[in-house]
Amino acid sequence: MDSEEHTQHRIRAMSKTELANAYRVSLKTFAKWVTPFKEKIGNYLGRAYTPKQGGLIFKLLGAP
């Protein structure tokens, strides 16, 4: 198992606030960062991004 697969297994559902905190930016800044990728990431439904969406965010923005 390579390190990327290992990392993906640990990703859990995370709210926008949790992701912003992980990147150490404000919620407003985080929202600006993900806006260009909204179609790729998909809709934010409920109170958290799914683990799959979180993994994609980490891939697109880089690890926090």
C-alpha positions as CSV (number, residue, x, y, z in Angstrom):
1,M,0.0,0.0,0.0
2,D,1.4,3.4,-1.0
3,S,1.3,6.4,1.2
4,E,-1.5,8.1,-0.8
5,E,-3.8,5.0,-0.3
6,H,-2.9,5.0,3.4
7,T,-3.8,8.7,3.8
8,Q,-7.2,8.3,2.1
9,H,-8.3,5.7,4.6
10,R,-8.0,8.2,7.4
11,I,-10.0,10.9,5.9
12,R,-13.4,11.4,7.6
13,A,-16.4,13.6,6.9
14,M,-15.4,17.2,7.8
15,S,-17.3,20.5,8.0
16,K,-16.1,23.6,6.2
17,T,-15.0,25.0,9.5
18,E,-12.9,21.9,10.3
19,L,-11.3,22.1,6.9
20,A,-10.6,25.9,7.3
21,N,-9.0,25.2,10.7
22,A,-6.9,22.4,9.2
23,Y,-5.6,24.8,6.6
24,R,-5.3,27.5,9.3
25,V,-7.3,30.1,7.3
26,S,-10.6,31.8,7.9
27,L,-13.8,30.2,6.7
28,K,-14.1,33.1,4.2
29,T,-10.7,32.4,2.7
30,F,-11.3,28.6,2.6
31,A,-14.6,29.3,0.7
32,K,-12.7,31.4,-1.8
33,W,-10.1,28.6,-2.3
34,V,-12.7,25.9,-3.0
35,T,-15.0,28.0,-5.2
36,P,-13.1,27.3,-8.4
37,F,-13.4,23.6,-7.8
38,K,-17.0,23.5,-6.8
39,E,-18.1,21.4,-9.8
40,K,-15.4,18.8,-9.1
41,I,-16.0,18.7,-5.4
42,G,-19.8,18.5,-5.6
43,N,-22.4,20.0,-3.4
44,Y,-22.0,20.6,0.3
45,L,-25.0,18.8,1.7
46,G,-25.8,18.6,5.4
47,R,-23.1,19.6,7.8
48,A,-20.0,18.1,6.3
49,Y,-18.2,17.2,3.1
50,T,-18.1,13.4,2.6
51,P,-14.8,11.6,3.1
52,K,-14.5,11.3,-0.7
53,Q,-15.0,15.1,-1.1
54,G,-12.5,15.8,1.7
55,G,-9.9,13.7,-0.1
56,L,-10.5,15.5,-3.3
57,I,-10.2,18.9,-1.5
58,F,-6.8,17.7,-0.1
59,K,-5.7,16.6,-3.5
60,L,-6.8,19.9,-5.2
61,L,-5.5,22.3,-2.5
62,G,-2.6,20.2,-1.2
63,A,-2.3,18.7,2.2
64,P,-2.9,21.2,5.1
